[in-house]
């Protein structure tokens, strides 16, 4: 939906609150104590009461807004802005658009949304024909390593390792200039190292056993053949990347360019949240005007694990 439609549908705090409650009622409320699914709505208390054990929970409890004191309208505007463009917004720009004085609560809100985006995508495994490769993203050097000499290459303190996976199938008779493969869904996950066991454990969790993998011949991928239907490891020369592994590298390139446009001094511990947003929006690139509604469902369905801390806005992006 465009900005005019959004304003018409959600003109004030009450309209946003009612829409959020409507969506939560559709999904269903589960009691935290007895797991009961039948509740009363107490209008005067603005909370749910379990019909069985009579315990209460707020409208925000068990959702992305749990423990947040920001207005519903802030959350709705942020979800609209995040889903209305292929790109993203820096937290400072969102703070300015919302007219909020403090940076940190807005930063926490956006990262909680990114957290539940990742939770939603983790519900699904990749399958079919797939590409897999690793990448290195530039991040801020950890404070405890800033006094150490800067390493070069794959072991640099300013690089964070990411495993990238993409469902892709070959296109029959591609036209001139057309990519030889068609992409479906992607996943990106920050990893601590490139050891074979690390890569294998992620593939076991994120990839269906029926998948057909294609990778380069790195020793990090030697155990993958035991956990998927087939694994083809090839020596991939630079000129063959657009043929054999096009979409993982397009995704890597697009994500890096996006982060450069809107974030500064990105810290390693928060990189996964930004990757979550990139993958969530990429995987729903054909949803069009339904993107906002899908994110609202996600926001109602999941509680974030993101923990609040105090950070200077120049460090967070």
N, C-alpha and C positions, 0 to 999 in steps of 0.2 A: 504494500500500500504506500502511496505517496504521502508527503507531509500534510497536505490538505485533508486527506482522508483520515489520517491519524488524529489530527486535531479535532475533527468532527466526531470521531468515535470515542476519543478519550480527552474531553475538554478539561477535566478537573480530577482531583484526587479521588472523589467518590466513584466516578466512572471507572477508574483504574482498579480500585478496590473491588467493586462489584464484578468486573470481568475476571479478576484473579480468583475470587470466590467461586464464580461460575465454573471456571476451568478445574478448580480443585474438587468441586462437587462431582464433576464428570469423571474424574480419575478415581475418586474415592478417598476417604480419610480412614487411616488405620490408627487405632489406639496404641500409644506407646507402652502402655502397661499390660493390657490383656489381648492385644492384637484384634480387638473387636472392630467390625466394619460398619456398625450402626451408630449414628451420632445424632444428637440434637444440635441445632444452631441457636445459641443464645445471643439474640440481637443486642440486648442491653450490655452484655459483657464482650461482644464481638469475639466469641470463641466457640469451639465445638465442645460438646460434653458427651462422653461415651454412654450409651444406653445401658451397658452392662456394669462397668465399674465406676462410672460417674467421674472419671478423671477428665480434666480439661486440657485443651491445647489451643493455642492462638491460630489465627488464619495463616500466619507466616511459618509456624512450626512445621518442620519436616520438609521445607521447601528451600529454594536458594536464598530466600529472604530471612531465614532463621537467624535470630539475634541481631538483625539489622533494624536501625531506627530511621533509616532514610524513607522518605515518602514513597508510596506506591508509584506515583507519577514519575519520580526519578528513575525507577527501575524500568518503567514502560518506555520512557523516552530513550533511555540507554539501549534497550533491546531493539527499539525501532532504528536507531542510528547504526547499530552494529549490523543489522540485517538488511539495511536499505542500500548498501553499497558493497561491491566486491572487496574494496579496500577496508581499512580500519580507521579508528580514531585514537589519537593519543589521549591519555587520561587527562592531561591538562586542557585539551580542547573540549573534552566532555564536561569537565568541571566548569569551563567558561560558558558552554552552551546551557548548562543547568543553572548557572548563576550561583553556585555554591561557593562559600568562602574557603573551605578547607579542602585540601587535595587528598589526604589519606582516605577518608570515607568513600570517595568516588573511586579511587584506585582499588580499594578492597571490593567494592561492588562489582567492578568490571572483571576482576580476577575470579570472583565467585561465579560469575556467568561463564567465564572461560573454563572454569573447573567443571561445571555441570555439562558443558558442551563435550568435554572429554569423556565424562562418565556415560553420556548418551552414546557416543561413538564406540566406546569399549564394550557396549552391549552386543555388538555385531562382530563376527569374524570375517576376514577376507577370504575369498575362494576363487576357483577357476584359474585361468592363466594369470600369472603375477610376475612383476618385476620387484627386485629387492636390491638395495644398495645402502651404503652409509654416507653420511655427509658431515661437514664440520661447519658450525655456525659461530660467528664471532660474538663473544660475550665479554663482560667486564672481568678483569683478572681478580680472583678472590683476594680479600684484604690480607690474608695470611701469606699470600704468595707474591705480593707486590714488591717485596724487597729482593726476591730471587731473580737471577738472570732470566730474561725471556727466552724460552726455547723456540725453535723453529719447527715447522712442519706439523705432523699429526699429533705430536706431544706438547704443543704450545699451550700455555696456561690461558691464552685468550681464545681458545677454540673449544667448543663443546660438541661432543659426538652425538649424532642422531641417526637412528635407523629409519629408513624410508621404505614403505611398501606400497605398491599400486597394483590394482586389478587392471589388466590390459589384455586385449585380444587383437590379433593381427587383422588388418582390414584387407578384404579381397580387392585386388587391383586398385590400390590407392591412386588418386589423381596426382598430377605433377604438383609438387610442393606440399602435398598432404602428408601428415605423419602416418607412418606405417602401422600404428596401433591406435585402438580406441580405448579410452580410459573410463573406468567406472568409479570405484571408491579408493581412497588412499588413507594411510595411517603414517604418523610420524611420532617417534618415541625417543626421548632423551635416554642415552645409555652411559654407563660409567666407563666402559671400556669396549674394545673390539674382540674380546676373547670369544672363542667358539661357543662355550657354555652360555655366555650372556646372550648372544644372538639366538641360539637355539631355544632357550627358555622363552624368549619373547615370541618367536615364531610359533611355538607350541600353544601359547596363550591367545595370540591374535590371528592365527591363520588356520583355516580348516584343513583337515587331513587330506581332503580330495584335491588340494591346490597343486598346480603345476608351476614350479618356480624357475625363473631364469635369473642368474646372478653372474658377476664376474668370478674369476677363479681364486678369490681371496681364501686364505686358510681359515678365516672366520666362519665360513659357510660349509665346512667339510661335513658337519653332522646333520645338516638339514634334510638330506635324502632319507633319513630314517623316520621323519615325522610328516612328510607330505607324499603325495602320490608320485611325483617325479621332481627331480632337481637337475637342471642343466646349467653347469658352470662353464663359462666361456672366457677365453682371453679377449677382453673387449678393448680394441684400439679406439682412440678418440674419434676417428671418423665413423666408427660403427655404433657409437652411443645413440644417435638418433634412430637407428634401426632396431637395436636390441633392448636398450634401456631408456627409451625417450621420456616416459612420463615421470619416472622418479626424478630425473634431472630437471624437467620442466617444473615440477613441484618444488624442488629445492631452490631453483633460481627465482621463482615467483615469491616464495616465502622470504628469501633473503632480501629481495627488493622491497617487499612490503614492510619488513622490519626497519629497513634503512629510512623509509619514508616517514614513519610515524613514531619510532622509538629511539631513545638515546641511552647509551651505556646500559644495555640490557644485562641483567644479572643471570648467571647460570641457573640459579634455583627457581627462576620464574620463566625460563624459556619454554617449558612444557605447556604453560597456560596459553602462551601466544601461538604455539603450534596447534593446540586444541582448537582455537578459534579459526585458524587458517584451514585446517582439515574439515571442521564442521561445516563451514561455508562452502568449501570446495565440493564436499560430498552432497550438498543440497543446492548446487548451482542452478538446477532446473526448477526449483520450487517457486521461483518468482515471488509473487505477492504473498504466498503462503509461508514464507520464511519466518515472518514475525510470529505467526500462530504456532509454528513448530517449536520455536525457541521458548514461547510461553509455556507450552506443554512440558518441555524439558525443565524450565525453571520451577514449575509446580511439582515435578516428579522426583527431583533429586535434591539432597542436602549436600552442600559443598564441604570438602575437607580443608579448604584454604584457611590458614590461620592468620589472624590480624597481627601486624607488627607496625612499628613506627619507622618510616623511611623518608628520607628527603626525596622530593619529587624529581630531582635531577638524576637520581640513581635508578628510578623505576621506569621511566619512559611513558 
